[in-house]
Amino acid sequence: MNYFLTEEQQMIKDLAAKIADEKIAPVAIEYDEEGKFPHDIVKILADSDLCGVYVPEEYGGLGGGTFEMALVVEQLSRACGGIALAFAGTGLGAFPILLFGNDEQKKKHLPDIASGKKLAAFGLTEANAGSDAAGIQTKADLDGDHYVLNGTKQWITNGGEADIYTVIACTDKTRGARGFSAFIVEKGAPGFSFGKKENKMGIRASCTAELVFEDCRIPKENLLAKEGMGFIVAMKTLDRTRPGVAAQALGIAQGAFDAAIKYARTRVQFGQTIDSFQAIQHMLADMSIQIEASRSLLYQTCRHIDSGAKHISKESAMCKVMASDTAMKVTTDAVQILGGYGYMKEYPVEKMMRDAKITQIYEGTNQIQRNIIALELIKEQISR
Ligand SMILES: Cc1cc2nc3c(=O)[nH]c(=O)nc-3n(C[C@H](O)[C@H](O)[C@H](O)COP(=O)(O)OP(=O)(O)OC[C@H]3O[C@@H](n4cnc5c(N)ncnc54)[C@H](O)[C@@H]3O)c2cc1C
């Protein structure tokens, strides 16, 4: 299918694909088993200028948007969904600054993100506030020229590895979600430490950790936007980064499909390669249909977002649901096509099946995405 990428987009895609094939695929299983963070791959991405594809040129990036970010995430995820997350998780941490940072905050942080010198992370979730993000307890109290943060964020991607954290905390308990504010917290801030590092089912090359704030003092200039806008910062960020999850899911699905068709062409049973059995052919056809449909919706959503469209929540949620449900189905079918070999760690598809699952869960579960889509559909009906 021709997706009519611009020359620059095609170059970005090809470069990311080359890194995925030559540098990531050979180490993906090892990094998964050891739960090793991909510092060396981040360095390769940085040296290739890919870290800043979505950062404006004035802050040292390539000036692309959601689409360019998705193209990179998709290609890297074809080889390893976990390694790709060092890049995608940084996007999640960077977007609040891109969208709501003032010029000083952008000048201070975006060039380091664009050059790959620093990784970023986004801290919203807490032990008792997942889907119900309005239930967060971490608080930030203004004390002279500083905010003082107290609380713990859970399951934060790039936690401990990133230098720049955008954190949502409560500045006014009486106002519910309207009392939340967003802050930039740098690694090394007094009172900021890292807690439990998670041992996960999949995306094991990604680091997922607790952020602990104990009387953590940050300059009041680290407030993003205004007090009370934290929930909006979080929701508008997620609208722009969910296509990144869709791209991760799509890449994982494509990687599993590629492995499955290659295997089906060489595995002989009953005196013929298994790709001659119609049962296998139909599975391959269905996998391919789902992948292409996900890619079409993702790319079109990215174009919609990058055009500056005002309403993007529904489209963003739709492409995340579509691609992540596809990733789960396609990777499961890929294991089936490889039979017992698919269940073994020597072959890549069991890892892909484990990696795919998270895409249905984080940045809002697919149940929550369906709630968002339905709400937007109803709003559209009412306003007609
Ligand atoms: C590996 C990993 C990395 C993560 N990275 C980050 C990160 O970088 N930053 C960050 O802030 N967070 C991160 N998260 C948190 C993630 O976004 C949450 O796990 C997710 O939003 C779901 O919250 P929960 O796990 O508490 O599930 P819960 O909210 O407890 O949900 C449990 C189940 O109930 C369902 N459910 C809940 N409410 C409803 C409802 N209203 N309608 C229908 N069904 C409902 C859910 O869909 C789910 O199936 C990460 C999580 C993981 C596992």
The ligand as a MOL file (V3000), in Angstrom:
LIG
                    3D

  0  0  0     0  0            999 V3000
M  V30 BEGIN CTAB
M  V30 COUNTS 53 58 0 0 0
M  V30 BEGIN ATOM
M  V30 1 C 4.5130 -1.4160 31.8700 0
M  V30 2 C 3.7070 -0.2130 32.2370 0
M  V30 3 C 4.1880 1.0540 31.9220 0
M  V30 4 C 3.4550 2.1930 32.2910 0
M  V30 5 N 3.9740 3.4390 32.0400 0
M  V30 6 C 3.3530 4.5350 32.5750 0
M  V30 7 C 3.9530 5.8250 32.4910 0
M  V30 8 O 5.0140 6.0030 31.8860 0
M  V30 9 N 3.3230 6.8680 33.1020 0
M  V30 10 C 2.1430 6.7220 33.7740 0
M  V30 11 O 1.6460 7.7060 34.3130 0
M  V30 12 N 1.5300 5.5050 33.8330 0
M  V30 13 C 2.1160 4.4130 33.2680 0
M  V30 14 N 1.5170 3.1800 33.3640 0
M  V30 15 C 0.2210 3.0470 33.9970 0
M  V30 16 C -0.9080 2.6930 33.0200 0
M  V30 17 O -1.2390 3.7880 32.2190 0
M  V30 18 C -2.0840 2.1340 33.8400 0
M  V30 19 O -1.6950 0.8420 34.2480 0
M  V30 20 C -3.3920 2.0890 33.0760 0
M  V30 21 O -3.8680 3.3760 32.8110 0
M  V30 22 C -4.4740 1.3030 33.8020 0
M  V30 23 O -4.5590 1.5950 35.1500 0
M  V30 24 P -4.5470 0.3920 36.2200 0
M  V30 25 O -3.4280 -0.5040 35.8420 0
M  V30 26 O -4.5250 0.9780 37.5770 0
M  V30 27 O -5.8820 -0.3980 35.9730 0
M  V30 28 P -7.3190 -0.1110 36.6470 0
M  V30 29 O -7.6930 1.3050 36.4290 0
M  V30 30 O -7.3050 -0.6160 38.0450 0
M  V30 31 O -8.2540 -1.0200 35.7580 0
M  V30 32 C -8.4270 -2.4180 35.9910 0
M  V30 33 C -9.4240 -2.9400 34.9600 0
M  V30 34 O -10.6830 -2.2750 35.1250 0
M  V30 35 C -11.0690 -1.6560 33.9090 0
M  V30 36 N -11.7490 -0.3870 34.1760 0
M  V30 37 C -11.3980 0.5800 35.0710 0
M  V30 38 N -12.2440 1.6010 35.0120 0
M  V30 39 C -13.1670 1.2990 34.0650 0
M  V30 40 C -14.3090 1.9610 33.5280 0
M  V30 41 N -14.6820 3.1860 33.9500 0
M  V30 42 N -14.9970 1.3480 32.5400 0
M  V30 43 C -14.6230 0.1280 32.0920 0
M  V30 44 N -13.5600 -0.5660 32.5570 0
M  V30 45 C -12.8470 0.0290 33.5330 0
M  V30 46 C -9.7710 -1.4220 33.1460 0
M  V30 47 O -9.9860 -1.3150 31.7540 0
M  V30 48 C -8.9820 -2.6710 33.5050 0
M  V30 49 O -9.3650 -3.7360 32.6860 0
M  V30 50 C 2.2290 2.0420 32.9580 0
M  V30 51 C 1.7270 0.7570 33.2290 0
M  V30 52 C 2.4640 -0.3490 32.9050 0
M  V30 53 C 1.9030 -1.7130 33.2480 0
M  V30 END ATOM
M  V30 BEGIN BOND
M  V30 1 1 1 2
M  V30 2 1 2 3
M  V30 3 2 2 52
M  V30 4 2 3 4
M  V30 5 1 4 5
M  V30 6 1 4 50
M  V30 7 2 5 6
M  V30 8 1 6 7
M  V30 9 1 6 13
M  V30 10 2 7 8
M  V30 11 1 7 9
M  V30 12 1 9 10
M  V30 13 2 10 11
M  V30 14 1 10 12
M  V30 15 2 12 13
M  V30 16 1 13 14
M  V30 17 1 14 15
M  V30 18 1 14 50
M  V30 19 1 15 16
M  V30 20 1 16 17
M  V30 21 1 16 18
M  V30 22 1 18 19
M  V30 23 1 18 20
M  V30 24 1 20 21
M  V30 25 1 20 22
M  V30 26 1 22 23
M  V30 27 1 23 24
M  V30 28 2 24 25
M  V30 29 1 24 26
M  V30 30 1 24 27
M  V30 31 1 27 28
M  V30 32 2 28 29
M  V30 33 1 28 30
M  V30 34 1 28 31
M  V30 35 1 31 32
M  V30 36 1 32 33
M  V30 37 1 33 34
M  V30 38 1 33 48
M  V30 39 1 34 35
M  V30 40 1 35 36
M  V30 41 1 35 46
M  V30 42 1 36 37
M  V30 43 1 36 45
M  V30 44 2 37 38
M  V30 45 1 38 39
M  V30 46 1 39 40
M  V30 47 2 39 45
M  V30 48 1 40 41
M  V30 49 2 40 42
M  V30 50 1 42 43
M  V30 51 2 43 44
M  V30 52 1 44 45
M  V30 53 1 46 47
M  V30 54 1 46 48
M  V30 55 1 48 49
M  V30 56 2 50 51
M  V30 57 1 51 52
M  V30 58 1 52 53
M  V30 END BOND
M  V30 END CTAB
M  END
